[in-house]
Amino acid sequence: MFRSANLIGCVAILLIWTKLFYWMRLFESFAAFIRMIQEMIVSSGVFFFMLLLLWVAFANVFVLIEKNRAYVIDPKTGEPFEAIFSEQSGVGLIDATIYTYLVGLGDFDTDNFNQSDIGMNWVIFILSTYIIQLVFMNVLIALMSDAYASVKEIQDQSVLKEQVSLMENYSFLISKEKLFNDGDKYLLYIVSEQVEEDIPQTEKNFAKLREVLSYKTETSEGRLLAKIGQNEEHIRSEISIVKTNMTAMKEDILKQIQNVLNQGRGKGVPAFK
């Protein structure tokens, strides 16, 4: 019973210390730092899942190698060789996963590698250290750097977000009916606004130039259309005048022809119709 209470106490103490970090968000310097830690954990979720699969994969290989060692007898003792990894939980795959995890951290226990399947032992060991330590750990560093840079760019906004989030968690303690019953107090809810990325000065200049050119183009187009409309009205007026003159000239010519024909009737010329 006493041992169980100690275990429960361990969990409780861990939660209390976690709560301490929770309340440290009240201070600006700590709030930004805690925000960075949260972003790092969230951004590396997929990475840790892939890393876990990698641990289990190499652990499975070590388990099969360990099973093969059971058939090889040590000529000095007459018993099977000692295991590659030590027994921690009694389950081979779990013990091998713990061993692979320690190998990734740099705890190289290779004392029993040269007893059996020497070549395979060293090939798997070198491959695991290369992939886990060199490749995956550098990927983890890159992910952490990106998360740090993204939070650093909006550090002030991150601090305010953490502090407002902390107040929001305890907003239920406030009686809104009593607090705002007088009608002279207000509760403002502010929605998050997208933070515009820093635009280089060259792009800003090009944007202004495009706006100016667009405005001038629209203005010139409007003036051109107005001028075309005025010219069209003038042309129509000129055409109307020309038509009137042509009609008058036609009538005058017909009158002259009629006069000529009337003078020639005595000579038997028919009348013009």
KEKE-3310 file (N, C-alpha, C; in steps of 0.2 Angstrom, whole numbers, plus 5000, padded with zeros to 4 digits):
npx = (5004:5010:5020:5012:5006:5017:5020:5009:5010:5022:5017:5008:5016:5023:5013:5010:5022:5021:5010:5016:5024:5013:5007:5018:5016:5011:5021:5030:5043:5044:5032:5034:5044:5038:5028:5036:5041:5029:5026:5037:5035:5023:5025:5035:5028:5024:5037:5042:5034:5038:5051:5049:5044:5055:5064:5057:5058:5072:5073:5066:5074:5086:5080:5078:5091:5095:5088:5094:5106:5103:5105:5119:5132:5143:5159:5168:5160:5150:5137:5123:5128:5129:5116:5113:5107:5102:5090:5076:5061:5057:5050:5055:5054:5051:5062:5072:5069:5071:5085:5088:5084:5093:5105:5103:5105:5118:5123:5132:5132:5142:5148:5145:5145:5155:5153:5144:5138:5145:5147:5134:5129:5137:5135:5121:5121:5130:5122:5110:5115:5119:5107:5098:5105:5113:5105:5091:5092:5097:5087:5078:5084:5083:5069:5066:5073:5066:5053:5056:5061:5049:5040:5048:5047:5035:5034:5029:5015:5013:5016:5005:4995:4996:4994:4981:4975:4977:4969:4957:4954:4949:4938:4926:4924:4920:4905:4896:4883:4881:4892:4891:4878:4875:4876:4886:4898:4908:4911:4924:4927:4940:4945:4957:4969:4976:4993:5002:5015:5032:5035:5046:5055:5056:5046:5035:5037:5035:5022:5016:5019:5012:4999:4998:5000:4989:4979:4981:4980:4966:4961:4966:4959:4946:4946:4949:4938:4928:4932:4931:4918:4913:4919:4912:4899:4901:4905:4893:4885:4891:4889:4875:4873:4880:4871:4859:4864:4867:4854:4848:4855:4852:4838:4839:4846:4837:4827:4833:4835:4821:4817:4825:4819:4806:4808:4811:4799:4792:4798:4795:4800:4798:4790:4799:4799)
npy = (4994:5006:5008:5009:5021:5030:5029:5035:5047:5051:5053:5064:5074:5076:5082:5093:5100:5102:5110:5122:5126:5130:5141:5150:5156:5168:5178:5188:5184:5171:5166:5167:5158:5146:5145:5142:5129:5122:5123:5117:5103:5100:5101:5091:5079:5070:5066:5060:5049:5042:5039:5031:5020:5016:5013:5001:4993:4991:4985:4973:4966:4964:4955:4944:4940:4938:4927:4918:4916:4907:4895:4893:4887:4891:4887:4887:4888:4879:4883:4893:4908:4925:4937:4950:4962:4968:4961:4969:4971:4958:4955:4951:4960:4972:4974:4974:4986:4996:4994:4998:5011:5017:5015:5024:5036:5035:5026:5013:4997:4985:4973:4959:4957:4950:4936:4928:4927:4938:4947:4951:4957:4968:4975:4978:4986:4997:5002:5006:5016:5025:5029:5033:5041:5050:5054:5055:5062:5074:5079:5081:5092:5101:5103:5108:5120:5127:5128:5136:5148:5152:5155:5165:5175:5180:5184:5194:5193:5180:5180:5187:5179:5168:5173:5178:5166:5160:5168:5166:5153:5153:5161:5157:5160:5172:5182:5185:5191:5199:5207:5215:5220:5234:5240:5249:5243:5232:5217:5212:5202:5196:5192:5181:5188:5187:5187:5197:5192:5198:5209:5211:5226:5229:5221:5228:5241:5237:5233:5246:5252:5244:5248:5261:5261:5254:5263:5274:5268:5264:5277:5283:5275:5278:5292:5290:5283:5292:5302:5296:5294:5307:5311:5302:5307:5319:5315:5308:5320:5327:5318:5318:5331:5331:5322:5329:5340:5333:5328:5340:5344:5334:5337:5349:5346:5338:5347:5356:5347:5344:5356:5358:5347:5351:5362:5356:5349:5353:5348:5335:5327:5316:5319:5320:5308)
npz = (5000:5004:4995:4983:4986:4985:4971:4966:4971:4964:4951:4955:4959:4947:4939:4947:4945:4931:4931:4936:4926:4918:4924:4923:4911:4913:4914:4903:4897:4900:4894:4880:4879:4883:4873:4862:4865:4865:4851:4846:4850:4845:4831:4829:4830:4820:4816:4828:4828:4817:4821:4831:4825:4818:4829:4833:4822:4820:4833:4831:4822:4830:4840:4832:4829:4842:4845:4836:4842:4853:4848:4848:4856:4870:4870:4881:4893:4890:4889:4881:4872:4880:4880:4868:4872:4888:4900:4903:4904:4902:4891:4875:4863:4868:4877:4867:4860:4869:4870:4857:4858:4867:4860:4850:4858:4861:4870:4869:4869:4866:4870:4869:4855:4848:4849:4842:4826:4820:4809:4805:4817:4818:4806:4807:4819:4815:4805:4812:4821:4811:4804:4815:4824:4816:4804:4808:4820:4816:4807:4817:4824:4814:4812:4825:4824:4814:4820:4831:4824:4818:4829:4835:4826:4828:4841:4850:4848:4851:4865:4870:4866:4874:4887:4886:4883:4895:4904:4898:4901:4914:4914:4917:4931:4932:4934:4922:4921:4932:4932:4920:4921:4923:4911:4907:4904:4894:4886:4876:4862:4853:4837:4829:4819:4803:4801:4791:4780:4779:4766:4753:4749:4736:4730:4735:4729:4715:4716:4719:4707:4698:4702:4699:4685:4682:4685:4677:4665:4665:4666:4654:4645:4647:4643:4629:4625:4627:4618:4606:4606:4604:4592:4584:4585:4578:4566:4562:4561:4551:4540:4539:4535:4522:4516:4515:4507:4496:4492:4489:4479:4470:4468:4461:4450:4444:4441:4432:4421:4418:4414:4402:4395:4394:4385:4373:4369:4358:4348:4348:4359:4372:4388:4404:4416)
capx = (5000:5014:5023:5007:5005:5023:5019:5004:5014:5026:5013:5005:5022:5025:5008:5011:5028:5018:5006:5020:5025:5007:5006:5023:5014:5009:5026:5031:5048:5042:5026:5036:5048:5033:5025:5041:5041:5023:5026:5042:5032:5017:5028:5039:5024:5025:5044:5043:5030:5042:5057:5046:5043:5062:5066:5054:5061:5079:5072:5064:5080:5090:5077:5079:5098:5096:5085:5099:5111:5101:5107:5126:5135:5149:5164:5171:5155:5145:5130:5122:5131:5125:5111:5116:5104:5100:5083:5073:5054:5055:5048:5061:5054:5052:5069:5076:5067:5075:5092:5089:5083:5099:5110:5102:5107:5125:5125:5134:5134:5144:5152:5143:5144:5159:5152:5141:5135:5149:5146:5127:5129:5140:5131:5115:5123:5132:5116:5105:5118:5119:5101:5095:5109:5115:5100:5085:5093:5098:5081:5074:5086:5080:5062:5066:5075:5060:5048:5059:5061:5042:5038:5052:5045:5028:5035:5024:5008:5013:5015:4998:4990:4997:4991:4974:4972:4976:4963:4950:4953:4946:4933:4920:4924:4917:4898:4895:4877:4882:4897:4888:4871:4874:4876:4892:4904:4907:4916:4926:4930:4944:4946:4964:4970:4982:4999:5005:5022:5036:5036:5052:5054:5056:5039:5031:5038:5032:5014:5013:5019:5006:4993:4998:4999:4982:4975:4983:4977:4959:4959:4967:4954:4940:4946:4949:4931:4924:4934:4928:4911:4913:4920:4906:4893:4903:4905:4886:4882:4894:4886:4868:4874:4881:4865:4855:4866:4866:4847:4846:4858:4848:4832:4841:4848:4831:4823:4836:4833:4814:4817:4828:4815:4800:4810:4811:4793:4790:4802:4793:4803:4793:4791:4803:4795)
capy = (5000:5012:5008:5012:5028:5033:5029:5040:5053:5053:5056:5070:5079:5078:5086:5100:5104:5104:5116:5127:5129:5132:5148:5154:5160:5175:5182:5188:5180:5163:5164:5166:5152:5140:5144:5139:5122:5119:5123:5111:5097:5099:5101:5085:5074:5065:5064:5055:5042:5038:5037:5025:5014:5014:5009:4994:4989:4988:4980:4966:4963:4962:4950:4938:4939:4935:4920:4913:4915:4902:4888:4892:4885:4894:4881:4888:4887:4874:4886:4898:4915:4930:4941:4956:4967:4966:4960:4975:4969:4951:4954:4952:4965:4978:4975:4976:4993:5000:4994:5002:5018:5018:5015:5031:5041:5035:5021:5008:4991:4980:4968:4952:4956:4946:4929:4925:4932:4945:4952:4954:4961:4975:4979:4981:4991:5003:5005:5009:5022:5030:5032:5036:5046:5055:5056:5057:5068:5081:5081:5084:5098:5106:5104:5112:5127:5130:5130:5142:5154:5154:5158:5171:5181:5183:5183:5198:5190:5173:5181:5189:5173:5163:5177:5178:5159:5158:5171:5163:5146:5155:5166:5155:5162:5179:5182:5190:5195:5204:5212:5219:5222:5241:5243:5253:5239:5228:5211:5212:5196:5198:5186:5182:5191:5184:5191:5197:5191:5204:5209:5215:5233:5228:5219:5234:5246:5234:5234:5253:5254:5241:5252:5268:5259:5252:5269:5278:5264:5265:5284:5284:5271:5282:5298:5288:5281:5299:5306:5292:5296:5314:5310:5298:5312:5324:5311:5307:5326:5328:5313:5321:5337:5328:5319:5335:5343:5328:5328:5347:5344:5330:5340:5355:5343:5336:5353:5358:5342:5345:5362:5356:5343:5355:5366:5352:5346:5355:5344:5328:5323:5314:5322:5316:5306)
capz = (5000:5004:4988:4978:4987:4982:4964:4965:4973:4959:4946:4957:4959:4940:4937:4950:4941:4925:4932:4937:4919:4915:4927:4921:4905:4915:4913:4895:4894:4900:4890:4874:4879:4883:4867:4858:4867:4862:4844:4844:4852:4840:4824:4829:4831:4814:4817:4833:4826:4812:4825:4835:4820:4817:4834:4833:4816:4822:4839:4828:4819:4836:4843:4828:4830:4848:4844:4833:4847:4857:4846:4848:4863:4872:4871:4887:4898:4888:4889:4876:4873:4883:4876:4866:4876:4894:4901:4907:4906:4901:4884:4870:4858:4872:4879:4861:4858:4874:4868:4851:4860:4871:4855:4847:4863:4862:4875:4864:4873:4861:4873:4867:4848:4845:4851:4837:4820:4821:4804:4805:4823:4817:4801:4810:4824:4811:4801:4816:4823:4806:4803:4821:4827:4811:4800:4811:4825:4812:4805:4823:4825:4809:4814:4831:4822:4811:4825:4835:4820:4817:4835:4836:4821:4831:4848:4854:4847:4855:4872:4871:4865:4880:4892:4885:4884:4902:4906:4895:4905:4921:4913:4920:4937:4932:4933:4917:4922:4937:4930:4914:4922:4923:4904:4905:4903:4888:4885:4869:4859:4847:4833:4827:4812:4799:4801:4784:4780:4777:4759:4752:4747:4729:4728:4737:4723:4710:4718:4718:4700:4695:4704:4695:4678:4681:4686:4671:4659:4665:4664:4647:4641:4647:4639:4622:4623:4626:4612:4600:4606:4602:4585:4581:4584:4573:4559:4560:4559:4544:4535:4538:4531:4516:4513:4514:4501:4490:4491:4486:4472:4465:4466:4457:4443:4441:4439:4426:4416:4417:4410:4396:4391:4392:4379:4367:4368:4352:4343:4349:4364:4377:4395:4408:4422)
cpx = (5004:5018:5019:5006:5011:5022:5014:5006:5018:5022:5010:5010:5023:5019:5008:5017:5025:5014:5010:5022:5019:5006:5012:5021:5012:5014:5028:5037:5047:5037:5029:5040:5043:5030:5030:5041:5035:5023:5031:5039:5027:5020:5032:5034:5025:5032:5045:5039:5035:5048:5055:5046:5051:5065:5063:5057:5068:5078:5070:5070:5085:5087:5078:5086:5099:5093:5090:5104:5110:5104:5115:5128:5142:5154:5167:5166:5150:5138:5129:5126:5126:5121:5115:5113:5102:5092:5081:5065:5052:5052:5053:5060:5054:5059:5074:5075:5070:5082:5093:5088:5090:5105:5109:5104:5115:5127:5126:5137:5135:5148:5151:5143:5149:5159:5149:5138:5138:5147:5139:5126:5131:5137:5125:5116:5125:5126:5111:5108:5118:5112:5098:5099:5111:5109:5094:5086:5094:5092:5077:5077:5084:5073:5062:5068:5069:5055:5050:5059:5054:5039:5042:5050:5039:5029:5030:5017:5008:5012:5008:4993:4990:4993:4984:4971:4972:4970:4957:4949:4949:4941:4926:4919:4920:4909:4897:4888:4878:4887:4895:4881:4870:4874:4882:4898:4903:4913:4917:4929:4933:4946:4953:4964:4976:4987:5002:5013:5026:5037:5042:5050:5053:5049:5034:5031:5034:5024:5012:5014:5013:4999:4992:4997:4992:4977:4975:4979:4969:4957:4960:4961:4947:4940:4946:4942:4927:4926:4931:4921:4909:4914:4915:4900:4895:4903:4897:4883:4885:4890:4879:4868:4875:4875:4860:4857:4865:4858:4845:4849:4854:4842:4834:4843:4842:4827:4826:4835:4826:4814:4819:4823:4808:4802:4810:4805:4791:4793:4800:4796:4798:4795:4795:4799:4800)
cpy = (5006:5013:5011:5019:5032:5034:5035:5047:5056:5056:5063:5075:5081:5083:5093:5104:5106:5110:5122:5131:5132:5140:5152:5158:5167:5180:5182:5184:5173:5161:5163:5159:5145:5139:5141:5131:5119:5118:5117:5104:5095:5098:5094:5079:5068:5062:5058:5048:5038:5036:5031:5019:5012:5010:5002:4990:4986:4983:4973:4963:4960:4956:4943:4936:4935:4928:4915:4912:4909:4895:4887:4892:4888:4888:4881:4886:4881:4877:4891:4905:4920:4934:4947:4962:4964:4965:4965:4973:4962:4950:4956:4958:4972:4980:4977:4983:4997:5000:4998:5010:5021:5019:5022:5037:5040:5030:5014:5002:4985:4974:4961:4952:4951:4938:4925:4929:4938:4950:4955:4959:4968:4979:4982:4987:4998:5006:5009:5016:5027:5033:5035:5042:5052:5058:5059:5063:5074:5083:5084:5091:5104:5108:5109:5120:5130:5132:5136:5148:5156:5157:5165:5177:5184:5183:5187:5195:5183:5174:5183:5184:5169:5167:5177:5171:5157:5162:5168:5156:5147:5160:5164:5157:5169:5178:5187:5194:5200:5209:5217:5221:5230:5244:5247:5249:5234:5222:5211:5205:5198:5192:5187:5184:5188:5189:5191:5196:5197:5204:5213:5221:5233:5226:5225:5239:5243:5235:5241:5254:5250:5245:5258:5266:5257:5258:5273:5274:5265:5272:5286:5281:5275:5288:5296:5286:5287:5302:5302:5293:5303:5314:5307:5303:5317:5321:5310:5314:5328:5324:5316:5327:5335:5326:5324:5339:5339:5328:5335:5347:5340:5333:5346:5352:5341:5341:5355:5353:5343:5351:5361:5352:5347:5360:5362:5348:5347:5351:5336:5324:5322:5318:5317:5315:5304)
cpz = (5000:4998:4983:4979:4985:4975:4962:4966:4968:4953:4948:4957:4952:4938:4940:4947:4934:4926:4933:4930:4916:4918:4925:4915:4907:4914:4905:4893:4895:4895:4883:4873:4879:4877:4862:4859:4864:4855:4842:4845:4846:4833:4823:4830:4826:4815:4822:4832:4821:4816:4829:4831:4818:4822:4834:4827:4818:4828:4836:4825:4825:4839:4839:4829:4837:4849:4841:4838:4852:4855:4846:4855:4864:4873:4878:4893:4896:4888:4883:4878:4877:4878:4874:4870:4882:4895:4905:4909:4905:4895:4879:4866:4862:4874:4873:4859:4863:4872:4862:4853:4863:4866:4852:4851:4864:4867:4871:4869:4868:4864:4870:4859:4845:4846:4846:4832:4820:4816:4804:4811:4821:4811:4803:4815:4820:4808:4806:4819:4818:4805:4809:4823:4822:4807:4804:4816:4822:4809:4811:4824:4820:4810:4820:4829:4818:4815:4829:4831:4819:4823:4836:4832:4824:4838:4852:4854:4851:4862:4874:4870:4871:4886:4892:4885:4891:4906:4904:4899:4911:4920:4916:4927:4938:4930:4928:4918:4927:4935:4924:4915:4921:4916:4902:4904:4898:4889:4877:4867:4853:4843:4831:4820:4809:4799:4794:4785:4777:4770:4758:4749:4739:4726:4730:4731:4717:4710:4717:4711:4696:4696:4700:4688:4677:4681:4679:4665:4659:4663:4657:4642:4641:4643:4631:4620:4622:4620:4606:4600:4603:4594:4581:4580:4579:4566:4557:4558:4552:4539:4534:4534:4524:4512:4511:4508:4495:4488:4487:4479:4467:4463:4461:4450:4440:4438:4432:4420:4414:4412:4403:4391:4389:4386:4373:4366:4360:4346:4344:4354:4369:4384:4399:4414:4427)
residu = (MET:PHE:ARG:SER:ALA:ASN:LEU:ILE:GLY:CYS:VAL:ALA:ILE:LEU:LEU:ILE:TRP:THR:LYS:LEU:PHE:TYR:TRP:MET:ARG:LEU:PHE:GLU:SER:PHE:ALA:ALA:PHE:ILE:ARG:MET:ILE:GLN:GLU:MET:ILE:VAL:SER:SER:GLY:VAL:PHE:PHE:PHE:MET:LEU:LEU:LEU:LEU:TRP:VAL:ALA:PHE:ALA:ASN:VAL:PHE:VAL:LEU:ILE:GLU:LYS:ASN:ARG:ALA:TYR:VAL:ILE:ASP:PRO:LYS:THR:GLY:GLU:PRO:PHE:GLU:ALA:ILE:PHE:SER:GLU:GLN:SER:GLY:VAL:GLY:LEU:ILE:ASP:ALA:THR:ILE:TYR:THR:TYR:LEU:VAL:GLY:LEU:GLY:ASP:PHE:ASP:THR:ASP:ASN:PHE:ASN:GLN:SER:ASP:ILE:GLY:MET:ASN:TRP:VAL:ILE:PHE:ILE:LEU:SER:THR:TYR:ILE:ILE:GLN:LEU:VAL:PHE:MET:ASN:VAL:LEU:ILE:ALA:LEU:MET:SER:ASP:ALA:TYR:ALA:SER:VAL:LYS:GLU:ILE:GLN:ASP:GLN:SER:VAL:LEU:LYS:GLU:GLN:VAL:SER:LEU:MET:GLU:ASN:TYR:SER:PHE:LEU:ILE:SER:LYS:GLU:LYS:LEU:PHE:ASN:ASP:GLY:ASP:LYS:TYR:LEU:LEU:TYR:ILE:VAL:SER:GLU:GLN:VAL:GLU:GLU:ASP:ILE:PRO:GLN:THR:GLU:LYS:ASN:PHE:ALA:LYS:LEU:ARG:GLU:VAL:LEU:SER:TYR:LYS:THR:GLU:THR:SER:GLU:GLY:ARG:LEU:LEU:ALA:LYS:ILE:GLY:GLN:ASN:GLU:GLU:HIS:ILE:ARG:SER:GLU:ILE:SER:ILE:VAL:LYS:THR:ASN:MET:THR:ALA:MET:LYS:GLU:ASP:ILE:LEU:LYS:GLN:ILE:GLN:ASN:VAL:LEU:ASN:GLN:GLY:ARG:GLY:LYS:GLY:VAL:PRO:ALA:PHE:LYS)
# end
